Amino acid sequence: MLKLPSPRFDTLVGVVLLVVIGLVGCRDDKVKRPIPKTYPVTGKVISQHGKLPPAGSLIQFQPDNAEYIAQDNLGEDGSFSLMTLFDGQRLPGATAGPHRVELFTIVLGPNNSTGPGELIVIKGQFTVEPKENHFIIDLDSQASR
């Protein structure tokens, strides 16, 4: 003869299943990363002998871990104020530590159109400190572009 489990056992199994299903359903698939601490970074790209890249060219500071890239478009006078890209947000400044710097120029075309220009890898590293930072990037000292 087949022995059926007691009604209390069925109830216990039902409650456990509901709890497990509830916990799995409430799980957050996106792991939330902490918002990185950033520090103000402004600067200016200069050139005494050549001409400056056009306004709108992109300057990018990339830390060694490449996790939090900071960038901005150059102004008419070569000035910039970095913003860090983080989970679809733009945080003011850059993370502390050494950064490689790249400049992606644009080419101005007819009717104010723009296109990709050249990539200029800035020599050396620029260290963002936990304070306000200001960098002057002299393109004349960048012999190989």
Sequence and secondary structure as in RCSB ss.txt:
>XXXX:A:sequence
MLKLPSPRFDTLVGVVLLVVIGLVGCRDDKVKRPIPKTYPVTGKVISQHGKLPPAGSLIQFQPDNAEYIAQDNLG
EDGSFSLMTLFDGQRLPGATAGPHRVELFTIVLGPNNSTGPGELIVIKGQFTVEPKENHFIIDLDSQASR
>XXXX:A:secstr
      HHHHHHHHHHHHHHHHHHHT  SS        B EEEEEE SSS    TT EEEEEETT SS EEEE  
TTSEEE EEEETTEEEESB SEEEEEEEEEEEE GGG EEEEEEEEEEEEEEE SS EEEEEEGGG    
